[in-house]
Amino acid sequence: MPTTRRAFATSLAAATGLLAQQPPSPPAEIYPPARKPLIPESEPFAAPAPFARRPVAPKVRPFPLTQVKLLPGPLQQSAVWNRAYMGRLPAGRLTLNFRANAGLPITGPPFGGWEAPKSELRGHFTGHYLSACALHYAATGDNEIRARGEEIVAELARCQKQLAAGGYLSAFPLEFFDRLQRLAPVWAPFYTVHKIMAGLLDMHLHCGSRQALDVVTGMAEWADAWSAAQPPPHMQNILRQEYGGMNDILYQLAAATGEDRWARTADRFNKHAFFNPLASRRDELRNLHANTHIPQVIGAASRYELSGDPRFRDVASFFWETVATGRTYATGGTSNTEFWLGRPGQLAAEWSRSADHQECCCAYNMMKLTRQLYSWTGDPRYMDYYERNLINHRLGAIQPETGRSIYFLSMTPGAWKSVNSDDHSFWCCTGSALEEFAKLADTIYHRDAQGIYVNLFAASELDAKDEGIRLRQDTKFPAEPSTTLTVQAAPAKPWTLRIRVPAWCQSAPTVRLNGRALESSAAPGSYLSLTRAWKQGDRVELGLPMALTAEPFPDDPSRQAFLYGPVVLAGELGKEGLTDELVNNRQSPQLSKAPLTVAPLAAKGATLTSWIKPSGNAPLHFRTTGQGRDIALSPLNELWQRFAVYWHVA
């Protein structure tokens, strides 16, 4: 979310009493005075970057959601919980603020939280909801959820027509953009417009809604006119205040329609003061708001894919590299109090400054960026990172049964997961979770001209219609360190099946083809490639060697997290002191209201396995031995009590 969030959230809380808690204040230095950016002539974006369409062909492409079906397992379960939450939100309430802004009659009670009628962010969640409707329909064929999306689209089209403001559509007045143009405080209008446009475009792309395309095109026309009216230096100053992911959604619209106009509009939303250091391989992320900037980088990646301009490739590639290797916790997430507070590699110092680690939107958007970058190279390290985030952060962020989700995933010992309410929260992370858990099948399989890539170990079926290939994957991973792939249909000609061998594997995996052990395998951090004329019923069984490992902070080796394979293990610390008030409708765990002292662990041998042992017959469950008080260690994504991930190990 954008940097101006707190000032307006605080005023909202005072006005409505609906927000029980706000994140802590950011460092003061992230609000520099507005001025004309000084960009040296040597900087990559010093000169104009006129758009010219030269699309870059991807090396690998993901299969559409319509061709991948989830089978019973953790991914399908999370999708079902998410769908239940979506079903509890009436479509009419999701458009109420839009109707009010357009002067149309309104009925029924409004939502609270960030969708309350006085919230300056109102309308953002409706965009997330539209995206989730479209993605869930593509993944499951759920016609009821598609109809909900189409009902909302029709109502938004009515509001846009009633406003008659050059295509403008939002749940708040144009006056917000007048304030932004004056560089006066305002809470994230372009962030909200971006979310609405993204939801509409998803409804067009996944549900075939022509009306949604008409509405989002009208919004793009308004954004084009508004941004064109700003002198370029002043537009860059505006981007220092707020911009959302406008560059990305406009590049996506250009790609979907073939209209270069929208890419030229998107170019005006590229923040040069942010892009220049990245294109020059300089990490100047300190004190930047993380989730305000990650969508901009996703936009840079989209610009590269449309134009082949290497500057945008360099922005996206270096940004991913510096965040994934120097600013990421063991779970895969990033940020503290929504910001990058220190230098890369200084995680212990950053971790100690607050308990509000890892805003969930950051994980969601970093995974989107990772998926894009993977398509350029097919490099399996991107999928190692994606898997780490998916298993530990994202699957651990959705509350079983209710489908509610968290805002921060704290790494402070003794923390817990606090979730949104059904209708009085509507945080940015509530919206991104709605999208996340509607599209969990979108990265399992990829393809190239030679065949199929299996990148995630998830129970699922692939129907690769163009290739004439159908695959079924049966697995209980990560509870069991194996997966089985069965060919259900295949063309007569040979093709290649590539299965990712994760970097966390302790050795080459065991491989059996139709029950016969193969002598050849592949090294961790690569692909196992099998080329043959496959036949119906062919079966590949893969054993993935998992082991217990420690992952310390780079700047404090005494602070360690423990993993089994890719699974982050957390200490079970019980529910002492936790109340409904502390757990529900809270953006973060308030440890000051329920403090808990967590004792250090004493290393009792040269290896972890000498003092951390498997616990009974439960897979992925361990227990320390020889401590003053031994601790049960379980997968973080399963725990809904107090926990500890990082331990002081003496």
C-alpha positions in Angstrom: 0.0 0.0 0.0 1.1 3.6 -0.6 3.1 5.7 1.8 0.3 8.0 2.8 -1.7 5.3 4.3 -1.3 6.0 8.0 -2.3 9.6 8.2 -5.6 8.8 6.6 -6.1 5.5 8.3 -5.7 7.3 11.6 -8.3 9.9 10.8 -10.6 7.2 9.6 -10.3 5.4 12.8 -11.1 8.5 14.8 -14.1 9.3 12.6 -15.7 5.8 12.4 -14.2 3.8 15.2 -13.9 0.9 12.7 -10.1 0.4 12.6 -8.9 -1.1 15.8 -5.2 -0.7 15.0 -2.8 1.0 12.6 0.7 0.0 11.6 3.5 2.0 13.1 4.7 5.3 11.6 7.3 5.1 8.9 10.7 6.8 9.1 10.3 10.5 8.5 12.9 10.6 5.8 10.7 8.8 3.3 8.8 12.0 2.9 11.2 14.2 1.0 10.1 17.7 0.0 8.6 17.9 -3.5 11.1 19.1 -6.0 12.1 18.7 -9.6 14.1 15.4 -9.6 17.7 15.9 -10.5 18.7 13.0 -12.8 22.3 13.0 -14.0 22.7 12.6 -17.8 24.5 9.3 -17.3 21.5 7.7 -15.6 19.6 5.1 -17.8 16.3 7.0 -17.7 17.7 10.5 -18.1 16.6 10.5 -21.8 13.0 9.9 -22.8 12.1 6.3 -23.5 9.6 6.4 -26.4 7.6 3.3 -26.6 8.0 1.0 -29.6 6.4 -2.4 -29.7 9.0 -5.2 -30.1 7.6 -8.1 -28.0 10.0 -10.4 -26.4 9.2 -14.1 -26.8 9.2 -15.9 -23.5 11.4 -18.9 -23.1 8.7 -20.7 -21.1 5.0 -20.0 -20.7 2.6 -20.9 -17.9 -0.5 -22.8 -18.8 -3.8 -20.9 -18.3 -5.9 -21.7 -15.3 -8.5 -23.3 -17.5 -6.1 -26.1 -18.2 -5.0 -26.9 -14.7 -7.3 -28.5 -12.1 -6.4 -28.8 -8.4 -6.9 -32.1 -6.7 -7.4 -32.6 -3.0 -4.5 -31.1 -1.1 -3.3 -27.9 0.6 -3.8 -25.7 -2.5 -7.3 -26.9 -3.2 -8.3 -26.7 0.5 -7.1 -23.0 0.6 -9.1 -22.2 -2.6 -12.2 -23.7 -1.0 -11.8 -21.6 2.1 -11.2 -18.5 0.0 -14.4 -19.2 -2.0 -16.4 -19.5 1.2 -15.3 -16.0 2.2 -16.1 -14.6 -1.2 -19.6 -16.0 -0.9 -20.2 -14.2 2.3 -19.8 -10.8 0.7 -23.0 -9.4 -1.0 -22.2 -7.9 -4.5 -24.5 -5.0 -3.8 -22.4 -3.8 -0.8 -19.3 -4.0 -3.0 -20.7 -1.3 -5.3 -22.5 0.9 -2.7 -19.7 3.5 -2.5 -19.5 3.7 -6.3 -23.2 4.4 -6.5 -23.0 7.0 -3.8 -20.2 8.8 -5.6 -22.2 8.7 -8.9 -25.3 10.2 -7.2 -27.3 7.0 -7.6 -29.7 5.6 -5.0 -28.0 3.4 -2.3 -29.6 0.7 -0.1 -28.3 -1.5 2.6 -25.5 -1.0 5.1 -22.0 0.0 4.0 -18.9 -2.0 4.8 -16.4 -0.7 7.4 -12.7 -0.5 7.7 -10.9 0.6 4.5 -14.2 0.3 2.6 -16.1 2.6 4.9 -17.8 5.6 3.2 -15.3 8.1 4.6 -12.2 6.0 3.9 -10.2 7.6 1.1 -9.3 4.1 -0.1 -12.8 3.0 -0.7 -13.4 1.0 -3.8 -10.0 -0.8 -3.9 -11.4 -4.1 -2.5 -14.1 -4.2 -5.2 -11.3 -4.3 -7.8 -9.6 -7.2 -5.9 -12.9 -9.0 -5.7 -13.5 -8.7 -9.5 -10.0 -10.2 -10.1 -10.8 -13.0 -7.7 -14.1 -13.7 -9.4 -12.4 -13.9 -12.8 -9.5 -16.0 -11.6 -11.7 -18.4 -9.6 -14.0 -18.9 -12.6 -11.1 -19.6 -14.9 -9.7 -22.1 -12.4 -13.0 -23.9 -11.6 -15.7 -23.0 -14.0 -17.8 -21.6 -11.1 -20.7 -19.9 -12.9 -22.1 -18.4 -9.7 -18.9 -16.5 -9.0 -18.7 -15.4 -12.6 -22.3 -14.1 -12.4 -21.3 -12.1 -9.3 -18.5 -10.5 -11.2 -20.7 -9.6 -14.1 -23.3 -8.1 -11.8 -20.6 -5.8 -10.3 -19.2 -4.9 -13.8 -22.7 -3.9 -14.9 -23.2 -1.7 -11.8 -19.7 -0.1 -12.3 -20.6 0.6 -16.0 -23.8 2.3 -14.8 -21.8 4.5 -12.4 -19.2 5.4 -15.0 -22.0 6.5 -17.4 -23.7 8.5 -14.6 -20.5 10.3 -13.7 -19.9 11.3 -17.3 -16.4 12.5 -16.5 -14.3 11.3 -19.5 -14.3 7.7 -18.4 -13.5 8.4 -14.8 -14.7 5.7 -12.4 -14.1 5.4 -8.7 -15.9 5.3 -5.3 -14.5 8.8 -4.4 -14.7 12.2 -6.1 -12.3 13.6 -8.7 -11.3 16.1 -6.0 -8.9 13.5 -4.7 -6.9 13.9 -7.9 -7.0 17.7 -7.7 -5.2 17.3 -4.3 -2.7 14.9 -5.8 -2.0 17.3 -8.6 -1.3 20.0 -6.0 1.0 17.5 -4.1 -1.4 17.8 -1.1 -2.0 14.8 1.2 -4.4 12.2 -0.2 -4.7 8.5 0.4 -3.7 6.6 -2.7 -6.2 7.4 -5.4 -4.1 5.9 -8.2 -3.6 2.7 -6.1 -7.3 2.3 -5.9 -7.9 3.1 -9.6 -5.3 0.5 -10.5 -7.1 -2.2 -8.5 -10.4 -1.4 -10.1 -8.9 -1.4 -13.6 -7.1 -4.7 -12.9 -10.3 -6.3 -11.8 -12.1 -5.1 -14.9 -9.4 -6.3 -17.2 -9.3 -9.7 -15.5 -13.1 -10.0 -16.0 -12.5 -9.4 -19.7 -9.5 -11.7 -20.0 -10.9 -14.7 -18.0 -14.7 -14.3 -18.3 -14.9 -12.7 -21.8 -16.7 -9.6 -20.5 -16.9 -7.0 -23.3 -18.6 -4.6 -20.9 -15.6 -4.9 -18.5 -13.3 -4.0 -21.4 -15.3 -1.0 -22.3 -15.3 0.3 -18.7 -11.6 -0.2 -18.2 -10.8 1.4 -21.6 -12.8 4.4 -20.5 -10.8 4.6 -17.3 -7.6 4.4 -19.3 -8.8 7.3 -21.5 -9.3 9.4 -18.4 -5.9 8.4 -17.0 -4.3 9.3 -20.3 -5.9 12.7 -20.4 -5.1 13.4 -16.7 -1.4 12.4 -16.9 -0.9 14.1 -20.3 -1.9 17.4 -18.7 0.9 17.3 -16.2 4.3 18.6 -17.3 6.8 15.7 -17.2 8.9 17.1 -14.3 5.7 17.7 -12.3 4.5 14.2 -13.1 7.7 12.8 -11.7 7.0 14.8 -8.5 3.5 13.4 -8.4 5.0 9.9 -8.6 7.0 10.7 -5.5 3.7 11.0 -3.7 1.6 8.1 -5.1 1.0 6.1 -8.2 -0.1 2.5 -7.4 0.6 0.0 -10.2 -0.7 2.2 -13.0 2.2 1.5 -15.3 1.6 -2.2 -15.1 -2.2 -2.2 -15.7 -1.8 0.1 -18.6 0.9 -2.1 -20.2 -1.3 -5.1 -19.6 -4.2 -3.2 -21.4 -1.8 -2.4 -24.3 -0.9 -6.1 -24.5 -4.5 -7.2 -24.4 -5.8 -4.8 -27.0 -2.8 -4.2 -29.2 -3.3 -0.4 -28.6 0.1 1.3 -28.2 -1.6 4.3 -26.8 -2.0 2.7 -23.4 1.7 1.8 -23.3 2.6 5.4 -24.0 0.3 6.4 -21.1 1.9 3.8 -18.9 5.3 5.4 -19.6 4.2 8.5 -17.8 3.7 6.5 -14.6 7.3 5.2 -14.5 9.1 6.7 -11.5 12.6 7.5 -12.8 14.1 8.3 -9.4 13.3 4.7 -8.4 14.2 3.0 -11.7 17.6 4.7 -12.3 19.5 3.1 -9.4 18.0 -0.3 -10.2 18.9 -0.1 -13.8 22.5 0.7 -12.7 22.5 -2.2 -10.2 22.4 0.0 -7.1 20.2 -1.0 -4.1 18.8 2.3 -2.8 15.6 0.7 -1.4 16.3 1.8 2.2 13.3 3.6 3.7 11.1 3.0 0.6 7.6 1.6 1.1 7.9 -2.0 -0.2 4.5 -2.6 -1.6 4.2 0.8 -3.2 7.3 0.0 -5.3 7.0 -3.7 -6.1 4.0 -3.1 -8.5 6.1 -0.5 -10.3 8.8 -3.2 -10.9 6.1 -5.6 -12.2 5.2 -2.8 -14.6 8.9 -2.5 -15.7 8.9 -6.2 -16.4 5.7 -5.8 -18.5 7.3 -2.9 -20.4 10.3 -5.1 -21.3 8.0 -7.9 -22.5 6.2 -5.5 -24.8 9.2 -3.5 -26.1 12.4 -5.4 -25.5 14.0 -2.2 -23.9 16.9 -3.6 -21.8 16.6 -0.8 -19.2 13.3 -2.2 -18.0 14.7 -5.7 -17.9 17.6 -4.5 -15.8 15.3 -2.8 -13.4 13.2 -5.9 -12.8 16.1 -8.4 -12.7 18.3 -6.5 -10.3 15.4 -5.5 -8.0 14.4 -9.2 -7.7 18.0 -10.2 -7.1 18.6 -7.7 -4.3 15.3 -8.3 -2.6 15.3 -12.1 -2.9 18.9 -12.5 -1.8 19.4 -9.7 0.7 16.0 -8.6 2.1 14.0 -11.8 2.5 13.2 -13.8 5.6 13.3 -17.6 5.8 9.6 -17.7 4.9 10.2 -15.9 1.6 8.6 -12.6 2.7 10.0 -9.1 2.9 9.6 -5.7 4.6 9.2 -4.4 8.2 6.4 -1.9 9.1 5.8 -2.1 5.3 9.2 -0.6 4.5 12.8 -1.7 3.8 14.4 -0.1 6.8 18.0 -1.0 6.3 20.7 -2.1 3.9 20.6 -5.5 2.1 21.9 -8.3 4.2 21.2 -6.5 7.4 18.1 -8.6 8.3 18.8 -9.0 12.0 19.1 -5.3 12.4 15.8 -4.7 10.5 14.0 -7.6 12.2 14.8 -6.1 15.7 13.1 -2.8 14.9 9.5 -3.9 15.0 7.3 -7.0 15.2 5.4 -6.0 12.0 7.4 -8.1 9.5 6.4 -9.2 6.0 3.4 -7.4 4.7 1.4 -10.1 2.8 0.9 -7.9 -0.2 4.7 -7.8 -0.7 4.8 -11.6 -0.8 1.9 -11.7 -3.3 3.5 -9.1 -5.6 7.0 -10.6 -5.4 5.6 -13.9 -6.5 3.9 -12.2 -9.4 7.2 -10.6 -10.4 9.0 -13.9 -9.9 6.6 -15.7 -12.3 7.3 -13.1 -15.0 11.1 -13.3 -14.6 11.0 -17.1 -14.7 9.3 -16.9 -18.1 12.3 -15.1 -19.5 14.9 -17.6 -18.6 13.4 -20.8 -17.2 15.9 -20.5 -14.3 14.7 -22.9 -11.6 16.0 -20.7 -8.8 13.0 -18.4 -9.4 10.7 -21.4 -8.7 12.7 -22.2 -5.5 11.9 -18.7 -4.3 8.3 -19.0 -5.4 7.9 -22.3 -3.6 9.4 -21.0 -0.4 6.9 -18.1 -0.4 3.9 -20.2 -1.4 4.4 -23.0 1.2 5.4 -20.9 4.2 4.0 -17.4 3.8 0.9 -17.6 1.6 -0.5 -21.0 2.7 0.1 -19.9 6.2 -1.8 -16.7 5.8 -5.3 -18.0 5.3 -7.3 -19.1 8.3 -8.7 -22.6 8.1 -12.4 -22.8 7.3 -13.2 -19.0 7.5 -11.0 -18.0 4.6 -10.0 -14.8 6.5 -6.3 -13.8 6.1 -3.5 -11.9 7.8 -1.8 -8.6 7.1 1.7 -9.1 8.7 3.5 -12.4 9.2 5.6 -11.5 12.2 8.9 -13.1 12.8 9.1 -11.9 16.5 9.2 -14.9 18.9 5.9 -15.2 20.7 3.9 -13.6 17.8 0.7 -14.9 16.4 -1.4 -14.5 13.3 -4.2 -11.9 13.5 -6.9 -11.9 10.8 -9.5 -9.6 9.2 -13.1 -9.6 10.0 -15.7 -10.4 7.3 -16.9 -6.9 6.7 -15.0 -4.3 8.8 -11.4 -4.7 7.6 -10.8 -4.8 3.9 -7.1 -4.2 4.1 -4.9 -4.3 1.0 -3.7 -7.7 2.1 -7.3 -8.9 2.4 -7.7 -8.1 -1.3 -4.5 -9.6 -2.5 -5.2 -12.8 -0.5 -8.6 -13.0 -2.3 -6.7 -13.0 -5.6 -3.9 -15.3 -4.4 -6.1 -18.1 -3.3 -8.2 -17.9 -6.4 -5.3 -18.6 -8.7 -3.2 -21.2 -6.9 -2.9 -23.4 -9.9 -1.3 -20.9 -12.2 2.4 -21.7 -11.7 2.5 -25.5 -11.3 3.2 -26.2 -15.0 4.9 -24.4 -17.8 5.8 -25.3 -21.4 8.2 -24.6 -24.2 8.4 -25.9 -27.8 10.0 -29.2 -26.5 7.6 -30.1 -23.8 6.3 -29.6 -20.2 7.9 -28.2 -17.1 6.7 -29.4 -13.6 7.7 -26.6 -11.2 5.5 -27.1 -8.1 4.7 -30.4 -6.4 0.9 -30.1 -6.0 -1.9 -32.6 -6.5 -3.3 -31.5 -9.9 -4.2 -32.4 -13.4 -2.9 -30.7 -16.6 -4.8 -30.7 -19.8 -2.3 -29.3 -22.4 -4.7 -29.1 -25.3 -2.4 -27.7 -27.9 0.2 -30.3 -27.2 -2.2 -33.2 -26.9 -0.8 -34.0 -23.4 -2.6 -34.8 -20.2 -0.8 -35.3 -17.0 -1.9 -36.1 -13.5 0.3 -35.3 -10.4 -0.4 -37.3 -7.3 1.4 -36.1 -4.2 1.1 -35.3 -0.5 4.1 -33.0 -0.7 5.5 -31.6 1.5 4.1 -34.0 4.1 5.7 -36.7 2.0 8.9 -36.0 0.0 7.8 -37.4 -3.3 5.5 -37.0 -6.2 4.1 -39.2 -9.0 3.4 -38.0 -12.5 1.1 -40.2 -14.7 0.7 -39.6 -18.5 -3.0 -39.8 -19.3 -2.6 -38.8 -23.0 0.3 -38.0 -25.3 1.1 -37.5 -29.0 3.0 -40.1 -30.9 6.1 -38.0 -31.3 8.7 -37.7 -28.5 8.6 -34.8 -26.1 10.4 -33.7 -23.0 9.1 -33.8 -19.4 11.2 -31.5 -17.2 10.8 -31.8 -13.4 12.3 -29.2 -11.1 14.9 -30.6 -8.7 14.8 -28.0 -5.9 18.0 -26.5 -4.6 17.0 -27.6 -1.1 17.4 -31.3 -2.0 20.3 -32.9 -0.2 21.2 -35.0 -3.2 20.0 -36.0 -6.6 16.4 -37.3 -6.4 15.5 -41.0 -6.9 13.7 -41.6 -10.2 11.5 -44.5 -11.2 10.0 -44.9 -14.7 7.1 -47.4 -14.8 8.5 -49.0 -11.6 12.1 -49.3 -12.9 14.8 -47.2 -11.2 16.7 -44.9 -13.6 20.5 -44.7 -13.2 20.6 -41.0 -14.2 19.1 -38.2 -12.2 19.8 -34.4 -11.9 21.6 -32.2 -9.4 19.7 -30.0 -7.0 18.9 -26.6 -8.5 18.3 -27.9 -12.0 15.8 -29.9 -14.0 15.4 -33.6 -14.5 14.8 -34.0 -18.2 13.2 -37.1 -19.7 12.6 -37.2 -23.4 10.8 -40.1 -25.0 7.7 -41.1 -27.0 5.4 -41.2 -24.0 2.4 -43.5 -23.8 -0.8 -43.4 -21.9 -0.2 -44.9 -18.4 3.5 -44.0 -18.3 4.4 -43.1 -14.7 7.3 -41.2 -13.2 8.0 -41.4 -9.4 10.3 -38.9 -7.9 11.8 -39.1 -4.4 12.9 -35.7 -3.1 15.6 -35.9 -0.3 14.6 -33.5 2.4 16.8 -32.7 5.4 16.8 -30.5 8.5 18.8 -27.2 8.0 19.4 -24.0 9.8 19.1 -20.6 8.1 20.8 -17.8 10.2 20.5 -14.1 9.7 23.5 -13.0 7.6 24.4 -10.2 10.1 23.8 -12.3 13.2 24.5 -16.1 12.9 23.3 -16.7 16.4 19.7 -16.0 15.2 18.5 -19.0 13.3 15.4 -20.4 11.6 15.0 -24.1 11.1 13.7 -25.8 7.9 12.9 -29.2 6.7 13.4 -29.1 3.0 11.5 -25.9 2.0 9.2 -26.0 5.0 9.9 -23.4 7.8 9.5 -25.0 11.2 8.1 -22.9 14.0 8.0 -23.5 17.8 4.6 -24.2 19.2 4.2 -21.7 22.1 0.5 -22.1 22.9 -2.3 -19.5 23.2 -1.5 -18.0 26.6 -2.8 -14.5 26.8 -4.5 -14.5 23.4 -8.0 -13.1 23.3 -10.5 -12.6 20.4 -9.7 -8.9 20.6 -6.0 -9.5 20.0 -6.6 -12.0 17.2 -9.5 -10.7 15.2 -9.6 -7.5 13.0 -6.0 -6.7 13.9 -3.4 -5.8 11.2 -0.6 -7.1 13.4 0.1 -8.9 16.7 0.3 -6.4 19.5 3.0 -8.1 21.6 3.1 -5.3 24.1 -0.4 -6.2 25.2 0.5 -9.9 25.6 4.2 -10.2 26.1 5.9 -13.6 26.2 9.5 -14.4 27.0 11.0 -17.0 24.7 14.1 -18.7 26.0 17.1 -19.3 23.7 18.0 -22.7 22.5 21.3 -24.4 23.4 22.9 -26.3 20.5 23.6 -29.8 22.0 25.8 -31.2 19.3 27.7 -30.6 16.1 24.6 -31.3 13.9 21.0 -30.2 14.2 19.9 -33.8 14.1 21.7 -34.5 17.4 19.3 -32.2 19.3 16.2 -31.7 17.0 14.5 -35.0 16.5 11.4 -36.2 14.6 8.3 -36.1 16.7 6.4 -39.4 16.6 4.8 -40.4 13.3 3.6 -37.0 12.3 5.4 -35.8 9.1 7.2 -32.5 9.3 6.9 -32.4 13.1 10.0 -32.3 15.3 11.0 -31.7 18.9 14.1 -30.2 20.6 16.0 -32.4 23.1 18.2 -31.5 26.1 16.7 -28.0 26.6 15.5 -26.5 29.9 12.1 -26.7 28.2 11.9 -28.8 25.0 9.9 -27.2 22.2 7.7 -28.9 19.5 8.5 -27.6 16.0 5.8 -27.7 13.4 5.3 -26.2 9.9 4.6 -22.5 10.3 1.8 -22.7 7.8 -0.2 -25.0 10.1 0.1 -22.9 13.3 -2.6 -20.7 14.6 -1.2 -20.1 18.1 1.9 -18.2 19.4 5.0 -19.3 17.5 8.7 -18.6 17.1 10.6 -18.9 13.8 13.9 -17.2 14.6 15.7 -18.4 17.7 18.7 -17.3 19.6 20.9 -20.4 19.5 23.7 -20.4 22.0 
